[in-house]
């Protein structure tokens, strides 16, 4: 699917809330759940944890920088109705 279905605006504190040991533990539990449901195999689950783990443990400022550089769409790319 090539079209964006949801645009969400979040406060500045979002990045700081998406990190820490508790968040990493939740990530590991979620990957385990996906494995039990048959949606991921063990290697896929491990790869996800290895890719997501460091950003979960990074300081909020680093996480914010990564989100802004790699995961955000610029307002100019949004449809006019959502700007």
Order of alpha helices (4+ residues) and beta strands (2+ residues): alpha-alpha-alpha-alpha
